[in-house]
Amino acid sequence: MNDCLILIDKPLNLTSNHVLQSMKKRLKIKKAGLVGVLDPLATGMLLIVTGEATKFSQYIETMTKEYVVTIKFGYKSSTGDGEGIITKDSTNISNLTRNNVITALSSFLGQSYQLPPMHSSVKYNGKKLYQYARDGIVVARKKRKIVISDISLLEKNIEDIDIKVRCSKGTYIRTLVEDIGAKLGVSTYTRSIRRIGVGTYTEDRMVSCDQILNGKLSSDKHIVDISEMLSHIKPITLGPNHEKLIKNGSVINIELPNTKGDVVMKNIDNKIIGIGNVANNRIKPKRLINFQ
């Protein structure tokens, strides 16, 4: 299970790092890392890269994320989710109609700027925000640009709704939920959150921790090789001489009209050499696969 991406279905109440360490031990993997994390109270798609695939994490961490979220109306939480102190307010939620909710949700489509919550791992002066929050300290934070590409209502009950959200990296769902409540004029908190997709990786490709423990990890379904990981980046083929130079870390001159930025470099056998950056018909190696 080396040199690949594994799509783990993270269970409830476990940290992402706990899942990572458990998988490394179970699969006997020496080198592995996380591509983004999920809060302990979140479930769903957790991306673990192994071996040489760890070199290419940055090329998938920017992919869009998709979530199914349950929003609780009429209550608020000190942390925005079920982990905090939850209090009921006197807001009348009986007048909330399905159309009201749909209209409010649609107003969040597109680009906007979001304030990171205090209970988050964003750093301020070298210290994570949640560390300040635990001491009862609120610090100034800068809003961050986010993009909501899709948001829809799945189900509505009296006190809660289920929504599906596709959003950019760095979007805080707990903050989005509170903003939705503010738009509707009611208190809200995130009752549950499940990540069902990242980029083109869909929910049906996930493998549970129990399946891995029982030896049911499928290389065809649950594992993404480096080639598929980088399939969204333009490929170019290098001849033997250029391949040798690139592997030695040299910048090479090559005619690549209308090409600039990062490319996937392959050899004449269609095997990936690594990622290079093209500028002015020159390729500079950025991330190379270790062929030892």
Contacts in CASP RR format, 6 or more apart in sequence:
PFRMAT RR
TARGET T0000
AUTHOR 0000-0000-0000
METHOD contacts of the structure
MODEL  1
MNDCLILIDKPLNLTSNHVLQSMKKRLKIKKAGLVGVLDPLATGMLLIVT
GEATKFSQYIETMTKEYVVTIKFGYKSSTGDGEGIITKDSTNISNLTRNN
VITALSSFLGQSYQLPPMHSSVKYNGKKLYQYARDGIVVARKKRKIVISD
ISLLEKNIEDIDIKVRCSKGTYIRTLVEDIGAKLGVSTYTRSIRRIGVGT
YTEDRMVSCDQILNGKLSSDKHIVDISEMLSHIKPITLGPNHEKLIKNGS
VINIELPNTKGDVVMKNIDNKIIGIGNVANNRIKPKRLINFQ
1 27 0 8 1.000
1 29 0 8 1.000
1 50 0 8 1.000
1 217 0 8 1.000
1 223 0 8 1.000
2 29 0 8 1.000
2 31 0 8 1.000
2 50 0 8 1.000
2 51 0 8 1.000
2 52 0 8 1.000
3 50 0 8 1.000
3 51 0 8 1.000
3 52 0 8 1.000
3 53 0 8 1.000
3 225 0 8 1.000
3 226 0 8 1.000
3 289 0 8 1.000
4 49 0 8 1.000
4 50 0 8 1.000
4 51 0 8 1.000
4 53 0 8 1.000
4 223 0 8 1.000
4 224 0 8 1.000
4 225 0 8 1.000
4 226 0 8 1.000
5 35 0 8 1.000
5 47 0 8 1.000
5 48 0 8 1.000
5 49 0 8 1.000
5 50 0 8 1.000
5 53 0 8 1.000
5 60 0 8 1.000
5 223 0 8 1.000
5 224 0 8 1.000
5 225 0 8 1.000
5 228 0 8 1.000
5 229 0 8 1.000
6 23 0 8 1.000
6 47 0 8 1.000
6 48 0 8 1.000
6 49 0 8 1.000
6 50 0 8 1.000
6 207 0 8 1.000
6 217 0 8 1.000
6 222 0 8 1.000
6 223 0 8 1.000
6 224 0 8 1.000
7 45 0 8 1.000
7 46 0 8 1.000
7 47 0 8 1.000
7 201 0 8 1.000
7 205 0 8 1.000
7 206 0 8 1.000
7 207 0 8 1.000
7 222 0 8 1.000
7 223 0 8 1.000
7 224 0 8 1.000
8 19 0 8 1.000
8 23 0 8 1.000
8 44 0 8 1.000
8 45 0 8 1.000
8 46 0 8 1.000
8 47 0 8 1.000
8 48 0 8 1.000
8 206 0 8 1.000
8 207 0 8 1.000
8 208 0 8 1.000
8 209 0 8 1.000
8 212 0 8 1.000
9 43 0 8 1.000
9 44 0 8 1.000
9 45 0 8 1.000
9 46 0 8 1.000
9 206 0 8 1.000
9 207 0 8 1.000
9 208 0 8 1.000
9 209 0 8 1.000
10 16 0 8 1.000
10 19 0 8 1.000
10 38 0 8 1.000
10 42 0 8 1.000
10 43 0 8 1.000
10 44 0 8 1.000
10 45 0 8 1.000
10 46 0 8 1.000
10 209 0 8 1.000
11 19 0 8 1.000
11 43 0 8 1.000
11 208 0 8 1.000
11 209 0 8 1.000
12 40 0 8 1.000
12 41 0 8 1.000
12 43 0 8 1.000
13 40 0 8 1.000
13 41 0 8 1.000
14 40 0 8 1.000
15 37 0 8 1.000
15 40 0 8 1.000
16 34 0 8 1.000
16 36 0 8 1.000
16 37 0 8 1.000
16 38 0 8 1.000
16 46 0 8 1.000
17 34 0 8 1.000
17 37 0 8 1.000
19 46 0 8 1.000
19 48 0 8 1.000
19 209 0 8 1.000
20 32 0 8 1.000
20 33 0 8 1.000
20 34 0 8 1.000
20 48 0 8 1.000
22 209 0 8 1.000
23 29 0 8 1.000
23 32 0 8 1.000
23 48 0 8 1.000
23 209 0 8 1.000
23 212 0 8 1.000
24 30 0 8 1.000
24 32 0 8 1.000
26 212 0 8 1.000
26 213 0 8 1.000
27 50 0 8 1.000
27 212 0 8 1.000
27 217 0 8 1.000
29 50 0 8 1.000
29 51 0 8 1.000
30 51 0 8 1.000
31 50 0 8 1.000
31 51 0 8 1.000
31 54 0 8 1.000
32 48 0 8 1.000
32 49 0 8 1.000
32 50 0 8 1.000
32 51 0 8 1.000
32 54 0 8 1.000
33 48 0 8 1.000
33 49 0 8 1.000
33 50 0 8 1.000
33 54 0 8 1.000
33 57 0 8 1.000
34 46 0 8 1.000
34 47 0 8 1.000
34 48 0 8 1.000
34 49 0 8 1.000
35 47 0 8 1.000
35 48 0 8 1.000
35 49 0 8 1.000
35 57 0 8 1.000
35 60 0 8 1.000
35 61 0 8 1.000
36 46 0 8 1.000
36 47 0 8 1.000
36 61 0 8 1.000
37 46 0 8 1.000
37 121 0 8 1.000
38 44 0 8 1.000
38 46 0 8 1.000
38 195 0 8 1.000
39 81 0 8 1.000
39 193 0 8 1.000
40 83 0 8 1.000
41 81 0 8 1.000
41 82 0 8 1.000
41 83 0 8 1.000
41 192 0 8 1.000
41 193 0 8 1.000
42 193 0 8 1.000
42 194 0 8 1.000
42 195 0 8 1.000
43 192 0 8 1.000
43 193 0 8 1.000
43 194 0 8 1.000
43 195 0 8 1.000
44 194 0 8 1.000
44 195 0 8 1.000
44 196 0 8 1.000
44 203 0 8 1.000
44 206 0 8 1.000
45 195 0 8 1.000
45 196 0 8 1.000
45 197 0 8 1.000
45 198 0 8 1.000
45 201 0 8 1.000
45 203 0 8 1.000
45 206 0 8 1.000
46 195 0 8 1.000
47 60 0 8 1.000
47 198 0 8 1.000
47 201 0 8 1.000
49 56 0 8 1.000
49 57 0 8 1.000
52 226 0 8 1.000
52 289 0 8 1.000
52 290 0 8 1.000
53 226 0 8 1.000
53 229 0 8 1.000
55 287 0 8 1.000
55 288 0 8 1.000
55 289 0 8 1.000
56 226 0 8 1.000
56 229 0 8 1.000
56 230 0 8 1.000
56 275 0 8 1.000
56 287 0 8 1.000
59 229 0 8 1.000
59 230 0 8 1.000
59 232 0 8 1.000
59 233 0 8 1.000
59 262 0 8 1.000
59 275 0 8 1.000
60 198 0 8 1.000
60 199 0 8 1.000
60 229 0 8 1.000
61 169 0 8 1.000
62 169 0 8 1.000
63 169 0 8 1.000
63 198 0 8 1.000
63 199 0 8 1.000
63 200 0 8 1.000
64 149 0 8 1.000
64 166 0 8 1.000
64 167 0 8 1.000
64 168 0 8 1.000
64 169 0 8 1.000
64 198 0 8 1.000
64 199 0 8 1.000
65 166 0 8 1.000
65 167 0 8 1.000
65 168 0 8 1.000
65 169 0 8 1.000
65 171 0 8 1.000
65 195 0 8 1.000
65 197 0 8 1.000
65 198 0 8 1.000
65 199 0 8 1.000
66 164 0 8 1.000
66 165 0 8 1.000
66 166 0 8 1.000
66 167 0 8 1.000
66 195 0 8 1.000
66 196 0 8 1.000
66 197 0 8 1.000
66 198 0 8 1.000
66 199 0 8 1.000
67 164 0 8 1.000
67 165 0 8 1.000
67 167 0 8 1.000
67 173 0 8 1.000
67 193 0 8 1.000
67 194 0 8 1.000
67 195 0 8 1.000
67 196 0 8 1.000
68 154 0 8 1.000
68 162 0 8 1.000
68 163 0 8 1.000
68 164 0 8 1.000
68 193 0 8 1.000
68 194 0 8 1.000
68 196 0 8 1.000
69 162 0 8 1.000
69 163 0 8 1.000
69 164 0 8 1.000
69 165 0 8 1.000
69 173 0 8 1.000
69 177 0 8 1.000
69 190 0 8 1.000
69 192 0 8 1.000
69 193 0 8 1.000
69 194 0 8 1.000
70 160 0 8 1.000
70 161 0 8 1.000
70 162 0 8 1.000
70 190 0 8 1.000
70 191 0 8 1.000
70 192 0 8 1.000
70 193 0 8 1.000
71 160 0 8 1.000
71 161 0 8 1.000
71 162 0 8 1.000
71 163 0 8 1.000
71 177 0 8 1.000
71 180 0 8 1.000
71 181 0 8 1.000
71 188 0 8 1.000
71 189 0 8 1.000
71 190 0 8 1.000
71 191 0 8 1.000
72 159 0 8 1.000
72 160 0 8 1.000
72 188 0 8 1.000
72 189 0 8 1.000
72 190 0 8 1.000
72 191 0 8 1.000
73 91 0 8 1.000
73 93 0 8 1.000
73 96 0 8 1.000
73 159 0 8 1.000
73 160 0 8 1.000
73 161 0 8 1.000
73 181 0 8 1.000
73 186 0 8 1.000
73 187 0 8 1.000
73 188 0 8 1.000
74 88 0 8 1.000
74 89 0 8 1.000
74 91 0 8 1.000
74 93 0 8 1.000
74 159 0 8 1.000
74 186 0 8 1.000
74 187 0 8 1.000
74 188 0 8 1.000
75 86 0 8 1.000
75 87 0 8 1.000
75 88 0 8 1.000
75 89 0 8 1.000
75 187 0 8 1.000
75 188 0 8 1.000
75 189 0 8 1.000
76 86 0 8 1.000
76 87 0 8 1.000
76 89 0 8 1.000
76 178 0 8 1.000
76 187 0 8 1.000
76 188 0 8 1.000
76 189 0 8 1.000
77 83 0 8 1.000
77 84 0 8 1.000
77 85 0 8 1.000
77 86 0 8 1.000
77 87 0 8 1.000
77 189 0 8 1.000
77 190 0 8 1.000
78 84 0 8 1.000
78 85 0 8 1.000
78 86 0 8 1.000
79 85 0 8 1.000
79 117 0 8 1.000
79 119 0 8 1.000
79 133 0 8 1.000
79 174 0 8 1.000
80 117 0 8 1.000
80 119 0 8 1.000
80 174 0 8 1.000
80 177 0 8 1.000
80 178 0 8 1.000
80 189 0 8 1.000
80 190 0 8 1.000
81 174 0 8 1.000
81 189 0 8 1.000
81 190 0 8 1.000
81 191 0 8 1.000
81 193 0 8 1.000
82 189 0 8 1.000
82 190 0 8 1.000
82 191 0 8 1.000
83 119 0 8 1.000
86 189 0 8 1.000
89 187 0 8 1.000
91 185 0 8 1.000
91 186 0 8 1.000
91 187 0 8 1.000
93 158 0 8 1.000
93 159 0 8 1.000
93 186 0 8 1.000
94 158 0 8 1.000
96 184 0 8 1.000
96 186 0 8 1.000
98 153 0 8 1.000
98 156 0 8 1.000
100 184 0 8 1.000
101 153 0 8 1.000
101 156 0 8 1.000
101 161 0 8 1.000
101 184 0 8 1.000
102 153 0 8 1.000
104 180 0 8 1.000
104 181 0 8 1.000
104 183 0 8 1.000
104 184 0 8 1.000
105 151 0 8 1.000
105 152 0 8 1.000
105 153 0 8 1.000
105 163 0 8 1.000
105 180 0 8 1.000
106 151 0 8 1.000
107 183 0 8 1.000
108 148 0 8 1.000
108 151 0 8 1.000
108 176 0 8 1.000
108 179 0 8 1.000
108 180 0 8 1.000
108 183 0 8 1.000
109 148 0 8 1.000
109 149 0 8 1.000
109 150 0 8 1.000
109 151 0 8 1.000
110 147 0 8 1.000
110 148 0 8 1.000
110 149 0 8 1.000
111 145 0 8 1.000
111 146 0 8 1.000
111 147 0 8 1.000
112 145 0 8 1.000
112 146 0 8 1.000
112 147 0 8 1.000
112 148 0 8 1.000
113 143 0 8 1.000
113 144 0 8 1.000
113 145 0 8 1.000
113 146 0 8 1.000
114 143 0 8 1.000
114 144 0 8 1.000
114 146 0 8 1.000
114 171 0 8 1.000
114 172 0 8 1.000
114 175 0 8 1.000
114 176 0 8 1.000
114 179 0 8 1.000
115 141 0 8 1.000
115 143 0 8 1.000
115 144 0 8 1.000
115 175 0 8 1.000
116 122 0 8 1.000
116 129 0 8 1.000
116 141 0 8 1.000
116 144 0 8 1.000
116 172 0 8 1.000
116 175 0 8 1.000
117 129 0 8 1.000
117 172 0 8 1.000
117 174 0 8 1.000
117 175 0 8 1.000
118 129 0 8 1.000
118 130 0 8 1.000
118 132 0 8 1.000
118 133 0 8 1.000
118 138 0 8 1.000
118 139 0 8 1.000
118 141 0 8 1.000
119 129 0 8 1.000
119 130 0 8 1.000
119 133 0 8 1.000
119 174 0 8 1.000
120 128 0 8 1.000
120 129 0 8 1.000
120 130 0 8 1.000
120 172 0 8 1.000
121 128 0 8 1.000
121 129 0 8 1.000
121 130 0 8 1.000
122 128 0 8 1.000
122 129 0 8 1.000
122 141 0 8 1.000
123 129 0 8 1.000
124 132 0 8 1.000
124 139 0 8 1.000
124 140 0 8 1.000
124 141 0 8 1.000
129 139 0 8 1.000
129 141 0 8 1.000
132 138 0 8 1.000
132 139 0 8 1.000
144 170 0 8 1.000
146 167 0 8 1.000
146 168 0 8 1.000
146 170 0 8 1.000
146 171 0 8 1.000
147 167 0 8 1.000
147 168 0 8 1.000
147 171 0 8 1.000
148 165 0 8 1.000
148 166 0 8 1.000
148 167 0 8 1.000
148 168 0 8 1.000
148 171 0 8 1.000
148 176 0 8 1.000
149 166 0 8 1.000
149 167 0 8 1.000
149 168 0 8 1.000
150 164 0 8 1.000
150 165 0 8 1.000
150 166 0 8 1.000
151 163 0 8 1.000
151 164 0 8 1.000
151 165 0 8 1.000
151 166 0 8 1.000
152 163 0 8 1.000
152 164 0 8 1.000
153 161 0 8 1.000
153 162 0 8 1.000
153 163 0 8 1.000
154 161 0 8 1.000
154 162 0 8 1.000
154 163 0 8 1.000
154 164 0 8 1.000
155 161 0 8 1.000
155 162 0 8 1.000
156 162 0 8 1.000
160 191 0 8 1.000
164 196 0 8 1.000
165 171 0 8 1.000
165 173 0 8 1.000
165 176 0 8 1.000
167 173 0 8 1.000
167 176 0 8 1.000
173 190 0 8 1.000
173 193 0 8 1.000
174 189 0 8 1.000
174 190 0 8 1.000
177 188 0 8 1.000
177 189 0 8 1.000
177 190 0 8 1.000
178 188 0 8 1.000
178 189 0 8 1.000
180 188 0 8 1.000
181 187 0 8 1.000
181 188 0 8 1.000
196 202 0 8 1.000
196 203 0 8 1.000
197 203 0 8 1.000
200 232 0 8 1.000
201 224 0 8 1.000
204 221 0 8 1.000
205 221 0 8 1.000
205 222 0 8 1.000
206 222 0 8 1.000
207 216 0 8 1.000
207 217 0 8 1.000
207 218 0 8 1.000
207 221 0 8 1.000
207 222 0 8 1.000
211 217 0 8 1.000
217 223 0 8 1.000
226 272 0 8 1.000
226 289 0 8 1.000
227 272 0 8 1.000
230 264 0 8 1.000
230 272 0 8 1.000
230 275 0 8 1.000
233 262 0 8 1.000
233 263 0 8 1.000
233 264 0 8 1.000
233 275 0 8 1.000
234 259 0 8 1.000
234 263 0 8 1.000
234 264 0 8 1.000
235 263 0 8 1.000
235 264 0 8 1.000
235 265 0 8 1.000
235 266 0 8 1.000
236 256 0 8 1.000
236 259 0 8 1.000
236 263 0 8 1.000
236 264 0 8 1.000
236 265 0 8 1.000
236 266 0 8 1.000
236 278 0 8 1.000
236 283 0 8 1.000
237 266 0 8 1.000
237 267 0 8 1.000
237 268 0 8 1.000
237 270 0 8 1.000
238 246 0 8 1.000
238 252 0 8 1.000
238 254 0 8 1.000
238 265 0 8 1.000
238 266 0 8 1.000
238 267 0 8 1.000
238 268 0 8 1.000
238 273 0 8 1.000
239 267 0 8 1.000
239 268 0 8 1.000
240 267 0 8 1.000
240 268 0 8 1.000
242 252 0 8 1.000
242 254 0 8 1.000
242 283 0 8 1.000
243 265 0 8 1.000
243 267 0 8 1.000
243 268 0 8 1.000
243 273 0 8 1.000
245 252 0 8 1.000
246 252 0 8 1.000
246 265 0 8 1.000
246 273 0 8 1.000
246 276 0 8 1.000
246 283 0 8 1.000
246 285 0 8 1.000
246 288 0 8 1.000
247 273 0 8 1.000
247 288 0 8 1.000
247 291 0 8 1.000
249 285 0 8 1.000
249 288 0 8 1.000
250 285 0 8 1.000
251 282 0 8 1.000
251 283 0 8 1.000
251 284 0 8 1.000
251 285 0 8 1.000
252 282 0 8 1.000
252 283 0 8 1.000
253 281 0 8 1.000
253 282 0 8 1.000
254 281 0 8 1.000
254 282 0 8 1.000
254 283 0 8 1.000
255 281 0 8 1.000
256 278 0 8 1.000
256 281 0 8 1.000
256 283 0 8 1.000
257 281 0 8 1.000
259 278 0 8 1.000
260 278 0 8 1.000
260 279 0 8 1.000
261 277 0 8 1.000
261 278 0 8 1.000
261 279 0 8 1.000
262 275 0 8 1.000
262 276 0 8 1.000
262 277 0 8 1.000
262 278 0 8 1.000
262 286 0 8 1.000
263 275 0 8 1.000
263 276 0 8 1.000
263 277 0 8 1.000
263 278 0 8 1.000
263 283 0 8 1.000
264 272 0 8 1.000
264 274 0 8 1.000
264 275 0 8 1.000
264 276 0 8 1.000
265 272 0 8 1.000
265 273 0 8 1.000
265 274 0 8 1.000
265 275 0 8 1.000
265 276 0 8 1.000
265 283 0 8 1.000
265 285 0 8 1.000
266 272 0 8 1.000
266 273 0 8 1.000
267 273 0 8 1.000
272 289 0 8 1.000
273 288 0 8 1.000
273 289 0 8 1.000
274 285 0 8 1.000
274 286 0 8 1.000
274 287 0 8 1.000
274 288 0 8 1.000
274 289 0 8 1.000
275 285 0 8 1.000
275 286 0 8 1.000
275 287 0 8 1.000
275 288 0 8 1.000
276 283 0 8 1.000
276 284 0 8 1.000
276 285 0 8 1.000
276 286 0 8 1.000
276 287 0 8 1.000
277 283 0 8 1.000
277 284 0 8 1.000
277 286 0 8 1.000
END
